[in-house]
């Protein structure tokens, strides 16, 4: 979007599966702008301000209480009834993935040319808070690859589920309808992560490796294990770090990067949160213990 129109778009994260962006609009006045056409199916959460999306004669008021949907190839105009413009978080999911997310909560959405049947929807407090926490995490750059993708899918899935429930429609039966199928799916993901936990992975990489739909893979894995895929992988990384520290590895920066953490600081934060002690303190404690054992041996 051109700066001259008072609109600034910043891409905060982009992969083959999802995109997270920040849009800040500062119009010169509140008048209705020229026609625009959506190039993607995306969802906007308003963080500050208000705008009105004009769809022909219909007006959709966008504020922090409602998420606004933009269907691909949809023509609309925007006006700003309140001075100051708006700040929005924008989420895009690749169409085939978005189809599966939408169809999980609304069977009629599958294959529909215009995926979003409604132009806007109320946002529950829990979903709005999750959106802000996700934006904060993406800004910090500590969440990468599959961690961001998984959280975007969960956020949009939660929003679409809440819409379907408000409309009073029954939820669609899960694709995996037996306990054995759930267990097998989760086991395949666990096996793959056990072998590849230190690698940078996207959600497509895992789904393709285990022959599952990405969105359903995430849902089933969490139902069966109590973990997100990212959380499970992080736990594997941290326990591998424990083993290496216990074996005498003393280069914490190299250790962090070897295991897939973004940097030493991020590794230390997660390690302390998980084990109640920093990596350096754990290493020092192990060193003191080893010295005591060596001293006992020498005295004997």
Steps between C-alpha positions, in 0.01 A plus 500: 500500500644836403625741764336787309156366592583527868522121528811317615520122490780314677551128456606360838511132405448318173533134405343280236216430744416826680568870511479743793490869422449839660290766326499862611267741324521877547256653246498870427125509569209270579357489148434174321804400299525358154415139414741234621513130415618229738781288359479245784257344745604664824375605841556832673492564875475868591736599780428873497254731330210416270428475129196418290517246220251581225367204300266661252230653717593290803721648770713287730633683806844374600616561855676304775184301578474346154730319258450592134528250214629576152421250226737471207386711199251687719450866403444749781570853620609630840410810699602625844216650705736582789816705459834330553475202265553147623758234587422141403654154521452300180519122465511302178496121463568323171168418334514120524588522871234763561246277325576220744480734801166643386354160404583362845240738644271564202468211251333733251823702473688225318555597138304824532635769267459765766625324808371744763120496504480803733690831471577528872463319830513584872825405671494337843737640763710182499548512122581870498758450775650205311533721194687768696730243660575354158582842356730571796677167453546557126636851564755356745620257228532224757223302334605355167392255230245248625436687826349800319318287244340281765383796706352679197304185407377464859401867520301497176352159583381629836344805339318298233383247759353777716311638199354162416394440861336843526301421186373185672631249247629161614872442489633275227610150598877470512675325216673272750200337668665217690737496793740277309519745210570788739773304675662399173498856368657640818759222506612578146547865591693410818727267304574764239571770758726265695724471196481861378446718809812711444408591142307807384162361395183638352161350560496371143825312561356306793161439339657372179737271690220338700237509221245710688306818435686783680201639690363163607851388590533790744158438656543125541853534635392745766198290594714188541812644663391821670774683308516711191745367243725796567480449877583131467798579276623766744484248785709256296755774434520599867549145618768447238665813642489350848678189377772696321558728798519196724761357265714813538403717202609850603429716193145615565469705182607212280276264696199728454553533125573129455166414658302748289449791742515847348774619734665452839255734676192320374648164596581623852151642551327178398746284697446699820122493452502123455751396767511792745871557446710658226715284270816653645385428857412143407840457337675650805309266732600203289863615507501532879348154531765355269777663701363352822493155340859542372611615845347192663676278247839660560460474880419133467 
